Amino acid sequence: MIIGYARVSSRDQNLARQVKELSEFGCEKIFTEKQSGKNFQERTVYNKMRSKLRFGDVLVVHDLSRFGRNKEHIRDE
C-alpha cells in the first residue's frame, strides 16, 4: 500500500497542497496532522501511522521536513 503523511506545524496552516500532491502521486491512504515537529511522542497521528505500516508498504511525504526539524532529529527517532 502507498501511504502518505502530511503535516503542518500549526492549526492555522493549510494541508491542502501536500494532500493534493500525495493524492496525485497515488497514495491510497493519507494521514494528516497539525502538530509541531518538535516532539515525536506528542504526534498522535504520526504514531498511529507508524503502527499501521506493514512490510512492503511505501511511505511518501511531501518533504523530509514533514517528519521533523532536521535530519539528526529524524534519524534519532
C-alpha positions in Angstrom: 0.0 0.0 0.0 1.2 3.5 -0.7 0.7 5.7 2.4 1.1 9.4 2.5 1.9 11.6 5.5 1.2 15.4 5.5 2.0 17.6 8.5 1.9 21.3 9.2 3.2 22.9 12.4 0.2 24.9 13.4 -3.6 24.8 13.3 -3.8 27.9 11.0 -1.6 26.4 8.3 -3.2 24.5 5.3 -2.6 20.9 4.5 -4.3 21.1 1.1 -1.2 21.4 -1.1 0.5 18.4 0.5 -2.6 16.3 0.4 -3.2 17.1 -3.3 0.3 16.1 -4.2 0.2 12.9 -2.2 -3.1 12.0 -3.9 -1.7 12.7 -7.3 1.3 10.5 -6.5 -1.1 7.6 -5.9 -1.3 7.4 -2.1 -4.1 5.1 -1.1 -4.2 6.3 2.5 -3.1 9.8 3.7 -2.5 10.6 7.3 -2.7 14.4 8.1 -1.6 16.2 11.2 -1.5 19.7 12.5 1.2 19.4 15.2 4.7 20.8 15.9 7.5 18.6 14.6 9.4 19.1 17.8 8.3 16.0 19.7 7.5 12.7 18.1 5.8 11.3 21.3 3.1 14.1 21.2 2.3 13.5 17.5 -0.6 11.1 17.8 -1.4 10.8 14.0 2.3 10.1 13.2 2.4 7.4 15.9 -0.9 5.9 14.6 0.5 5.9 11.0 3.7 4.2 12.2 1.7 1.4 13.9 -0.2 0.8 10.7 2.8 0.4 8.4 3.5 -3.1 7.2 6.3 -4.8 5.4 6.1 -3.8 1.7 4.2 -0.5 2.3 5.7 2.6 0.8 5.6 5.8 2.8 5.5 9.1 0.9 6.0 12.6 2.3 6.0 16.0 0.5 9.3 16.9 2.1 11.6 15.3 4.7 10.9 18.3 7.0 7.4 17.0 7.5 8.9 14.3 9.8 11.0 16.6 12.0 13.0 19.8 12.3 16.3 18.4 11.0 17.8 15.1 9.7 19.5 14.4 13.0 16.2 14.7 14.9 14.5 12.4 12.4 17.3 9.9 12.4 17.4 9.7 16.2 13.7 8.9 16.3 
